[in-house]
Amino acid sequence: MQLEAYLERDDRLVLPLGSTEQHAYLSLATDAILAERVAVEAAEPLGVPVLPALAYGVAPAFAAYPGSPSLSAETYVAVLRELVASLRAQGFRRPLVVNGHGGNAFAAERLDVEWHDWWRAPRTWAAVRELDPAGTHASWMESFPWTRLPGVEPPAEPKPVAPSPLPADASEVRRVLGDGSFGGAYARSDEDMLAVWAVGVAETRERIEQL
């Protein structure tokens, strides 16, 4: 009923996308947690509703890590097409996808929908790079207070950056990555992380305003 009332004055809606996959010393749900939270914080002042994050994505490289399920590219695109079509049929003519997982990004070119990779939007990515160019998967750049696991302490020393590209075979990926981080420092101060987060929220809010 609240959404019916909302649709009388606005037709925007945010759909966050994540993935459930290994993140070294961080939560398996890191990508979904970050996509949904940045969308909620960005959309709340605008009064735009945010759906729960789609928590599974395309992550075949991590198939050798338990707890890292993956959808095929074809299945994922089909799911997103059906979700977006369903939402538009209900009156949400201006949906925005806020994506939190690099493995999902390919779908942007296959869908007729506004798409925002929040962590690598221009100003957010610049803020990350200004702090540490080595920030990457399962490193400090994903280690926010809300993605860390209670009682789990990451190594204090940075990890050598993994070679690129990674092997095609998932077992080889695990052999190369070991704990799962792509390399660099595992954590930075909360002050640094919250500064990056503020940029990400602001940039995502601007993207919603532009719909």
Secondary structure, 3 states (H helix, E strand, C coil): CHHHHHHCCCCEEEEEECCCCCECCECCCHHHHHHHHHHHHHHHHHCCCECCCECCCCCHHHCCCCCCCCCCHHHHHHHHHHHHHHHHHCCCCEEEEEECCHHHHHHHHHCCCEEEEHHHCHHHHHHHHHHCCCCCCCCHHHCCCCCECCCCCCCCCCECCCCCCCCCCHHHHHHHHCCCCCCECCCCCHHHHHHHHHHHHHHHHHHHHCC
